[in-house]
Amino acid sequence: VQSLLDGHRYQILAAASGQEALDLLADHPDTSLVITDVNMPGMSGLELIETIRRQYRREDLAVIGMSDASKPGLSALLLKTGANDFIAKPFQVEELLCRVNQNTDMMDYVRRLREAATCDFLTGLLNRRQLLDVGEKLHANARRGHFLLGIGMVDADYFKRINDQYGHLVGDEALKVIASTLHTTLRTSDVVGRYGGEEFVCMAVLQSESDADRVFERACAAVAKIGFSNAGREIPLTVSIGFTTELGTSLHQMIECADSAVYQAKAGGRNRVVRWSAVDAGR
C-alpha cells in the first residue's frame, strides 16, 4: 500500500503497530487519512479505530479499514467501530486509489467548509462570529486569573474617503492589506478578526499592563508604514486603536469600552492608540 501511494505524491507515514500509529498521529495532527488492517501485532485494527475515534471525529480524520474478503462480516463491524470506508483484500489498485482519493477529497472539502464558516471571506481573518466565540473563552480564562487580557478595536482612518475617491474594489484591497499587516504584526498568542466594515478587533494575552501599550502601539505603527498605492498614486493608510485591559462583566462590555476609546483616538487626530479606563470614563 505504501509503495502504491508513494507513487501518487501522497506523504506517507508508515507504522508497524497500532501504538506506533497513534504516536505518529500525535506528532502529525494534520494527518487526513489512516489506513489500517484488522490484523496487526499487539493492538488490532478495530482497537486502533476505537482509540482514534475517542480523539478524532469522522469529519476530522478519515479511516479506511482493510480485511480479508473471506470475512464479509468484518466490513460492517469496521464501519460500526468508526471507519469511514472499507477495502477487502485482495484489492484492485484502482479501487484503493479511488477510495483514498475520495476520502482525502472529503477531508479537504470539510476543511474548506470550516474555513468558510469561521473566516471572513474578504480578509481571511476570523469572522465576527468566530472572533466572539474565541473571545468568550479568553475572557472567561482571564476572569479566572489565568492571564491578563487586552481588547483592542481597530478602525481604518478615512476609509469612506478611500471608497468614494478610488472605488470599493480599492477599498477592499486596503482592508486586505490592513488585515494582513495586523496578522503578521501581532504575536502568535494574539487573536485578530474582522468585526465589521472597516473595524477589526484584536485580543491580546498579556504579561503585564504595559505589555498592552506595546502590542497596540506596534500594530498602529505597522499599518502607518504600509506602502499602498493605486494606479501609481500612493494612498496613506492609518488606523485608530482604542483598547482596554479592564475585564468588566463581559466580553461585550470590553469591546464597548475599546470602541469608546476609538472615538477618542479619532477626536485626537487619528493614527493613534488610546487606552480606555473606568477612572477616565467616570465609572
Order of alpha helices (4+ residues) and beta strands (2+ residues): alpha-alpha-beta-alpha-beta-alpha-beta-alpha-alpha-beta-alpha-alpha-beta-beta-alpha-beta-beta-beta-alpha-beta-alpha
